[in-house]
Amino acid sequence: MSLAIEKREAVQKRRYFGQPLKRMEDPRLVSGQGRYLDDIKLPGMVYASFVRSSYAHALIKKIDKSEALKLPGVLAIFTGGDLADVKDLPTVEESEEAKSTPRPALVIDEARYQGEAIAVVIAKDPYTAEDAAELVQVEYEPLPVVLDVKEAMKPTSPKAHSYVKDNIAYHSVYEAGDIETAFKNADRVITLELVNQRVAPVPLEPRGVLASYDSGSQILTVWVSSQDPHGLRDAIADILGLPQSRVRVIAPDVGGAFGSKISVYPEDVVVCYAAIKLGRPVKWVEKRRENLLTTTHGRGQKQHIEVAVKKDGRILGLKIKIISDSGAYNTPGALDNPTMTTLMAPGVYDIKAYRVEMFSVLTNKVPQDAYRGAGRPEAAYLIERTMNVVARELGLDPVEVSV
């Protein structure tokens, strides 16, 4: 065999595209040797359980910890007032287009979605922590609730936060090409309404966090089921006022995430705070009910589409109105998702005239964030469904619809 042939065969063996690749992690995982968050146990470890709002929107009038503190094995109970010096979680900054919605790690005076964390119990074992959490008495004053995004946009709608003038968390308009001329020259304007319903990601492994603070070295070590350990490290350091060099975040094996474990969550911050205050490792692992209530939801868009067409199926222009259900807080993820839909809605089509108006709207629901594509699937559904409707209305095969 010539040297040239040998070299060519050697190069082909190194190519990855189109070649079957052996998965390196499978033997460890299928033999039960994986290491997930709840597998990690540290000496002196204690457990956290959260007291959560029973209401989608309510003022917190009083929190009575006395009965819970009597339970043997309870070490501490922290409320929002105890974390007064802790910064809020990341939300979108105030601007001409965006509304700021400060988000404390624990509710201080107003709960804005059912399941929002009001207090945390730290106990010697998870069962005692859960029992004590049920003994914490919270006095509520229910407030009006807004759940539908279109209703939320009305001036008369209840407000998701008692202090806001309206529920519009963000509004923007993007336009390219001569949209007015495109619609003027159209043979027909076809309209449709689409819904991308909210979805709960429901990973096999729920969220969890374990934090340990070494007072000697002043290093906080955090094990967390997360897709973004570096971003979480930066956020925890900023929120708790620690140098980044003193915070180490470790992501062990993660049993599913789909975007839902990319956010900075209140529980991440509170568990770290408790570990520092108590000088003991603190662990919290989410229950399935908590997962459905408090882990970010995905999707959540209502889309109104107008498309200017010629009789032969040519698309002249496209107008879109996107109303996104951001949930109770204007978080970066709640804004990134509809923004991505805005940018990607034309899809693979060369649409010359395009206008999209996007609203991100506050409701009394758990915040929205990434889920399997983060705004892109919503865009793909929007444009491909539009093309199919155009074809049906014009009596054409979808492949005949063009731009």
N, C-alpha and C positions, 0 to 999 in steps of 0.2 A: 504494500500500500504506500502511495506517495505521501510525502510530508504535507502537501497541500490538502489532500483528502483527510488526513489525520487531524489537521488543524480545523477543517470545516466540521468534522464530526464532533470534535471537542467543543466547538462553539455551539453547535446545535444542542448538545447535552446541557449546556449552561443556560439555554433559553428557558424562560418561564412562560411566556405567552403561548397558550394552546397546549401546555403540557400538564399532565396530572401531577399535583404537588402533594407530598405526604404531609399530613397535619401532625405537627410536633406535640401538640398538647393533649391529644386524645388518650393515649395510654394512661396518663396520670388521672384524667378526669373520669374515664369510664371504669377505672379500677378503684374509684372512691378515694383517691389521694389528693383531690383538689382541696384548696383552703379558702373558704369563703369567710365573710365577716363574722358570722356567728360561730365559726369554728375557733376563733381566736379567744383565748382566755389568759388573763394576766393575774398575777398574785394580788390579792386585796381588791379585786374588781367588784364594783357595785353596779346597780342597774337603775335605769331611768324609765319612767312611765309618764305620759303627758296627759294633763287635763285639757279637754278640748271643748270648744264652744258647741252647745246644743242648738244654737240658732245660726241662721245664715247671716243675720244682721241684728246686733243688739249692743246696748251699752252695758258695760260691766260695772255694776253698782257696788258689789262687795264680794270678797273672796275670804272664806272662813277655812283656815287650815287646821284648826285646833283638834278636831276629831282625828284627822289623818296623822297628825304628829304624835298622837298617843299610841299608835299602832307599833308594837315592838318590831325593831328592825328598820324603821324609817330614820334616815340620817338627816335629810333636809328637804325642804320644799321651797322652790324659787318661783316668784311671780314676776310680772313685767316691771314692777317697781324696783325689784332687786337688781335688774339689769339696766337701770337708768343710765349708767355710764357707758353702756355698750352701744356701738353705732347700729343704725338700721341696716337691713339687708339691701343689696343693690337693687335699685329701681331706676327708671329712665329719669334723667334730669329735666327740670322745668325749662321750657323753651316756647317760642311762638307756636310751634306745632304740637308740643307734647305737654302733658300734665304730669306733675310729680305726685307720687303717692307713697309717702314714707311708710316703710314696713318694718315694725319692730320684731325682734326675735320671739318675744312673748307679748301677747296683747296687753296693752296698758289700760285703755278705757273703752275701746270699741272693737268688737269682733265683726269681721266683714265676710266671713264664709263659714259654713258649718264644718267643724273639725279644726278650725284655727286654734293653735296652741295658746292656752291661757296660763298654765302653770306646769311645772315639772316636779315629780316626786323622785327622790333618790333613796333607794333602799338596798338592803343586803342581798336580796334576791328578786328576780323579776315578778314573782307571784305577790310578794309583799308590796312591791311598788305599784302593781296594778290594783290591789285591794285598797291601798291608801289613796290612790288617785280617785277611786270611786267615792271616798269619804270627804274629799274636798268639796265644799259647798260654794257654788257660785250663784250670786243673785243677779239676774238679768233684767234689763228693760228692753223688750223687743222693739225693733225699729222696722219701718217699711222695707220690703225686699224687692229688688229688681233682678229678674232672671233672663228675660228675653231681650236680645240686643236691639231689635228694632224699637221695642217699647222704651228701652233705656235711652234712646236718642231723642225722645220727645221731651220738650221743656217741662211738661207736667209729671214726668216719670219720677218715682222715688230715686233717691241718690244712693249709690253704692257706698259712698263715704258721706257722713253727715255734713262735712265742711265744704264739699265741692259744689260749684254752681251748676255743673252738668256732668254727664257721664262720659263725655268724649275725651278719651285718654290721649288720642293722637289723630291728626287729620293731615292728609297730604294729597296732592294732585300731581300726576306725572302725565306729560303729553308729548307726543312725537308726531311729526307730519301735520298735514292740513286736514284735521278731523272734520271741520264743518263742510268743506268742499266734498270730502268723501261721502258724507251722508246726503248732501244735496244731489250728487250724481247717482245715487243708488236707485235701482229699480224697486227694491224692497228693503225694509228694515225689520229684521227678525229679533224678537226679544225672548229671553228666558230667565227664569229664576232657578238658582241651584243652591243646594245646602250641603255643606260638609259638616256633619254633626260632630259634636265633641266626642272624644273617645278616651277611655282610661287605658294607659299602656299595659298594666298588669304583667310585669315581668315575673318569671318563676321565683326569683329571689327578691323579696321586698327590700326597701332601703334599710340601711343600718349604719351606725357610727360607733366607734370605740375610741376614746381619747384618754391619754395618760400624760401627766405633767411632771417633769423632773425639776423640782425646785432648786436643786443644786446647780444643774447646768442651765436652768431656765429654758428648757426645750419642751415644746408641746408636740407629742407624736399622735397622729390621728390615723386610724385605719377606717376606711369608709368605702362602701360600695358605690363607686363613682366612675363616671366616664371622663372626668376632667380634674384629676388630682392637683395639677399645677395651678389651674384657675381657682380651685377651692382653697389651696394653700394661701394664695394671694388675698383672697377675700377674708378668710379667717384671721389672718395677720392684721389686715386693715380694720376689720370690725372690732377685734379685741384689743387693738392697739399694741400689737407685738411686732418685732422685726421679722421680716420674712425668713431670715436666717435661723430664727428660733422656732419655726413651725415646719414640721415634716409630715407630709400626707402620703399615706401608702394605700394604694388600691389593690387589694388581693384579688382572687378570682371573683368575677362578677357574673351572677346568674341572670343575665338579661337586663336590658336597660331601654333600648329603642329611642333614646333621647331624654327619657324621664329622669335619668341620673346625672344630668349635666348641670342642673340648676344648683344654686346655693340655697339650702333649705334652713328654716328656723332651727330644726333639730340638730343640724350640724354645729351651729353656733352655741346653742344652749348646752349640749353635752360637753363641748370644750370648756365653756365657762364653768360648769359644775366640776369638771375634773381639776381645774386650776384652783377653785375655791376650796374644794374638799381635800385636795392633795392625794386623791385616789383615782385609779382608772375607772371610768364610767362608760357603760355600754347601753345602747338602745337599739333594738331591732323592731322594725315596723310590723304590725299585724296586718292581715289582709284587709280588714275593714278600714284601718287607717290609710292603707295604700289607696283604696278607692276614694276616700274622703280628701286626702291631703297631698298625695303625689300629683304633680302637674298633669293636666289633661292636654291632649293634642287636638289639632284641627280647630273646629268651632268657627266656621265662616258661613255667612250668607252672601251670595254673589248675584248681582243683577247684571245681565249682559245685553247689549244692543249691538247688532252686527249689520253693517251696510253691505248689501250684496247686489250683484247683477244677476239677471235671469239665467245666465250660463254658469253660475256658481262662483264667479270671481268675487273675492272678498276685497272691498274697497277700504273699509275702516272698522274699528272695534272700540266700543265704549264699555267700560266695566266699572261697577261700584262694588267694592268689597267692604263688608261690615264684619269685623273680627271680634269675637268674644274673648277679651283679654282676661276676664275673671276679676278678682277683687283688687289686683295691683297691676300697675303698669311696669311690669318687669321687662328686662331686656329681651328675654325669650318671647314674651307675649307680643312684643313689637317686631322682632326679627321675622317671625313666621309669616304674617301678612305682607311684610315688606318683600320677602322672597317671592311670595305669590305675585305681587305687583310686578316684579322684575321679570318673572318667568312665564307670565300668562300667555304671551304670544307663542310660546313653544317653539316648534321647528318651522313655523310659518313666517314668511317675509311680509309682515303686515306693515304697510307704509304709513298708515294713519292710525294712531293708537292713543287712547286717553283712559287713564284709570284713576279713580278717586277712592282712597282707602281711609276707612275709619277703624280705629281700635277703641272698643267701648268697654267701660267698666260694668261688671255685674257682680252680684253676691255669690260668686262661685270660686272654687279653687283656681289659682292662676293657671294660665295656659303657658306651654313651652313646647320644645321640640318633640316630635313623634315621627319616626321613620320617614325622614325626608324634609321635615321642618319647612313647610310652605310649598315645597315643590310638587308633591302629589296633588295638593289642592289646585295648583296651576295647571297640571296635566289634565286633571278631570275637567276643569273649566274649559280649556280650549278644545279638547277632543269631543266633549259633549256638545259644545257649540257647533263644531263642524258636522257632527252627526245630525243635529237638529236642522241646520241649514240644508243639508242634503235631503232630508225627509220633506221639508217644507217646499223645496224646489223640485221634488220628484227626481232627484239625481242619485247616482251611486256616490258614496262618500269620497271615492278616489277622484271624482270629477270636480269636487270643490277645491278651488285653488286661490292664489293671491296674485 
